[in-house]
Amino acid sequence: MSTSQKPSLSIFFPCYNDEHSIGKLVEDAFSVAKKLADNYEVIVIDDGSTDKSRDTLKKLQKKYKNLKLVFHEKNQGYGGALISGFKTASKDLIFYTDGDGQYDVKELPLLYQLMTDDVDFVNGMKMARKDPTYRIFLGNFYSFVVRWAFWLPVYDVDCDFRLIRANLVKKLDLKIKSGAICVELVKKAQNQGAVFRQVSVHHYERKHGSSQFFKPHKLAKTLAELAKLWIELMLPK
């Protein structure tokens, strides 16, 4: 990262029924952001939570006056939450990770150090996936298949721990509302000529709630959208 001028920084979290983890993530985000940038913002996109996530967020906003909250009245899916986050972010660099606490926001400086002037997109890689065995198998299989099917420039497209230049994101017409948006995000960024870097980050066991991605109807929708995306982006025009 060039030291001549610190770029401004947006940090956002998609949140769905993450009342037990989102508070610490927000507090850690403010702590990290003020060390990396003079101009920063923290955003939470609550995607129609049915637990007490919104109550928690409203209390946090009293403590952090510049915390931005976006409430979806209906669940729009993981992709819908990310699209809202990218649209709301207003700074030079955009970092996001999930609201379930399986990644540590305090590792953001690892990505920040790699965001040199010639880099557009820094993607995390899970050192070791801390999930049930079946999810580790499915997750690794999924990442392997989509990486080769789409010729992706990153090893772990399923690692939602990313730092991206805002001027790159503005060029991407993201449409997918499911978890397949991660493939869409990376592939469309690659098609724009983005320069990628990767760095290993820790992945932690989920202490609360359950993954939405591995539910049968969610997987079916994701696979259908991946097939459509492959036809759109990979077949010769």
N, C-alpha and C positions, 0 to 999 in steps of 0.2 A: 504494500500500500504506500502510495506516495505520501511523504510527510509534509509537503508544501501546504496542503490544505486538507483538513479532514472532511471526507464526504459525510453528508447527513445520512441518518440511519432510521429505517422503519423496521420494527420487530412486530410480527403478528402471529397469533395463535388461532387456528380453528378450534372451536370448543363445542362438544356435544356431550352433555351429562358428565362433565368433568369437575364437579363441585369440590372434590377432595384434592385435586392436583392443580387446578388453574390458578389459585391464589399464590402459591409459591412460585409458579412459573412467571407470573406477572412481576412479583417482587424481585426475582432474580434478573428479569429482563431489564428493569429500571436500573438495577445495580450495575449490570454489565454495560448497558448502553451509555451511561454517563462516563464510563472509562474509555469508550471507543470513539465517541462523537460529541461534539458540542451541541449539535442540533439533532434531536432524535424524537421518536414517538413510539409508543407501545399500543397495539391494537388487539382487541379480541373480537372474533366473529363467532357469536353464539348461534349455532345452527339449529334453533328450535329445541333447546334443551327442555326436558321435562322434570329435571331434578332441581336443586337449589343453586345451580350455576349462576343464574342471573342475579339472585340475591347477593351471592358472593361478589360478583363483578360490580354491582352497584355500591357495595360497601368499599371495595377497592378504589372506586372512582372518587370517593370522598377523601381518600388518603392521597391518591395520585390524580391531581386535577387534570393533567394532560393525557390521562388514559382514555383512548377512544374505544367506544363500545358500539358494535353493530349487532342488532338483534334480528334474526330471521324469524318471522312468525311461524313459518312452516319449515320443516327440515328440507334443505335443498341438496343434501348429499355432500360428501367430502369435496368434490370438485366445485360445487356451488359455493362452499365456504371459502375455498382458496381464491376463486374468482373475485368474491367480495373483498377479500383481504388485499389482493393486488390492486383492485380499483380504489380502495380506501387509502392505501399507502401513498405518501406524498414526498418521500425523501429519495436521496440518490441511490442508496443501497436498500434492498429489501431482504430481510431474513425471516424465515418462518420455520416453525416446527410444531408438532402436535400438542394438543392440550392435555394429553393423558399422562404426561410426566415420564415417558419412556426414554426421552433424551434430556440431556442436561444443558440448559441455556448457557451455563457458565463456560461451556466449551466453544461458544461462538468465536472467541478470539482466535481459535485455531483456523477457522475459515477466513476470518478477517485478515490474517497475516498473508494468506495466499491470494487475496484479492488485490493483486498488483495492477498497474495501469493497463497491462496487456491482457487481463483476464476479465471475463464477463460473468462467469457462473462457477461457484464453488459448491460441490456436492459432497455430502458426508458418505461414509461407508461404515456400516455396523461392524465393530470388531468381533462381536459374538452376539448372536441374537438371543435375547433372554425371554423366550416364549415357550409354550408347550411344544413338545416334540412334533406333533402333527403340523403346527403352524410354522415351525422352522423348516420342515420339509416342503410344505406348500409354498412358503415364501421364497425359499431358495430356488425352487423349480420355476415359479412365476418369474422371478428376476432373470433367471437364465434364459427362459424362452423369449421373453420380450426383448431382452438385450440383443439377442441374435436375430429375432424377427424384424426388429426395427433398426438394427445396426447402430445401437445407442453408444454414445461416447463415454458413458459412465458405467461403473461396475455394478452399483447398487441403486437402481432406479427406485427401489422401494424404501430408501432411506430418506425420510422427510425431515431433513436437517440441511437447509439450503440458504446460500447467500447469493443474490442475483442483482445485477445492475438494473435499476428501474427503467432506463432508456431501452434496454433489451425487452423487458416485460411488456412495455407499451407497444412493441411491434408484433406481439403474439396474440392471435385471435383465439383465445382459449374458450372452449365450448362445453367440454365434457363435465358432467355433474357427478360422476362416480370416481372411485379411486384410480381409474385409468387416466385421470388428468395428469398424473405424474409422468406417464409416458408421453402424453401430448405435450406437456411443458418442456421436457428435455429434448424431444425430437424437433419441435418447432423452433426451439432456441438453436439447436444444431443447424437447422436449415437456414437460419438467419446468419450463420457464420460465427456463432459464439465460440469463444475460447474457454474450455473447461479445465478446472483443476479438481482434484479429489483428496480427501483427507479422512483418516479413520477416526471414528467417534464411538463413545460408549453407548450401549443400549441396555436399558434396565427393565427388570421385570415389572409388569403392570400390577400395581397394588390395588387399584380400584376399577370398577366398571369392566366392560368387555369390548373387544374389537368389533367394529361394525363391518369391516372389510370381509371377514371370513364367513359371514352368514350366507347360506345358499342363494337366496334371491339377489343379494348384493354381488356375489361372485358371478352369477349368470348375467346380470346387467353389465358388469365390468368387462366380461369376455365378449359380449355382444358389441360394446362400444369399442373395444380394442380391435375387433375384426373390421368394423366400419372405419376406424382410424387407419388401419393398415392399408385398406383399399384407397383411402384418400391420400395418404402420404407416401406410400411405397410403390404403388403401381405406376408405370409410365403414363404420362398424360398424352 
